[in-house]
Amino acid sequence: MCLRNSRSIMLLSLYCCLCCLLLLACAVPYSYSYPGHKTFTHDNIELLRVGMSSSEILRIFGEPDEQYVSTFGADVGEEWSGRVWIYFTKLDTRLQYAKRYQKNMFVFYPSEGDMKLNHWEIEALK
């Protein structure tokens, strides 16, 4: 009888350990990593001009880490659709418990041929 109880206790302990491991695995945040673009220097930022082509931006800064299409100008009654390029640069050290990368963003408007740079936001330089 004692052997049967100890086996049940052992199985119950194993089950509890597996449940704890499963919960711990769910609590670990998704980790992502970007190498960081080292092309964001003061000299390169000074080259930026409204109306630059997307190929010029590619030549200076390389391929973006993310791209998406978004709508702009709706609040002023001149809505237009543009493409956003995101470059992740380095970890944001202002945040202690969250892993957030500082990013630089370029917004392009459609044009015949190459897209043209409309505006940009720079969070971090090299």
N, C-alpha and C positions, 0 to 999 in steps of 0.2 A: 504494500500500500504506500509506503514511504517513497519508493522508487517512482511510482506513478505520479505522485504529487511533485517531486523534484523535476520530473520531465516536463510537466505542465508549467511549472514556474520558469524553467529554462526556455521553453517555447514562448511563453508570455514575455519574458525579458528580451528575447530576440526580436519579437514582433514590435515591442516598444522602441528598441534601438533602431530598427528599420524605419519606423514612423518618424522618429526624431531626425534621422538622416534625410528622409524625404522632405520634411519641413525645412530643414537647414538648407537643402539644395534650392528650395523655392525662394528662400530669403536672400540668397546671394544675387546681387543685381547683375544684369547683363553687362558684360564688359566689352568695350570696343576700343580700338586703338587706331590712331591716325599718325602717320610718320611726322606730320607737321611740315608746312611749306616754308622753306628757308629763302624763298624768293621775295618775300615781303620786306623790302628795305625802304628807307626813306627815299633813296634815289629812284627806285621803281615806282613808288607811290606818286612821286612828282611827275612822272610821265603820263599819269591818267588825265584824260580829257573827255568831256561829254562828246558823244558821237564816234568814239573809237570803235573799230570793228571787233567782233568777237575773236577773229583770228589774231589781231594784235594783242589782245588780252591773253590768249593762249600762248603766244610767243613769249610774253613777259613772265607770266605766272604759272604756265603749265595747265594740265587738266584739272578741273575742279573735283572736289570730293563728292559733292552732291549737286543735282540740278533739278529744278521743278518749274512749273508754269504757275503764275499767279496773276491776279487782277489788281490793277492800280488805278488811281484817279477817280474812283467811284464817289468819294466824299466831296469832290469839286465838280461833279457832273461831266467829267471827261474820262470815262472808263476806257481802259485799254489793257490788253493782255501782254505780259512780258515774261521773259525767261530769267530765272534767278540762278546764279552760280554761287556755290558756297565752298570756301576753302577753310579747312580747319587748321589752325596754326599751332597752338600749344595749350596745355592744360591751364584752366583758370585757377590760379592759386588763391583767389579770394574765397573760394568755396572749400570748406574743410571736409564735408561728408558726402559731397556729390562730385561725380566725375563729369565735368563739363569742359568742352574745348572752346577756347576763344575762336571766333570765326571772322573771316572777311567775306563780304558779300558784294556781288556785282549784279546789277539789274539791267537787262537789255530790252530794247523795244524792237519789234519786227521791222525789217527794212528789206528792200529788194536786194537779193544776194545775202550778204553777211548781216547778222544782227548788229545793232548799234548800242553802245553803252549809254544808258540814261542816267543812272546814279550809282553810288557805291557807299558802303559803310566799312570802315576799317577798325577792328577792335584791337588787333595786335600786330606788332612789327617784330622782325627778327631781333 
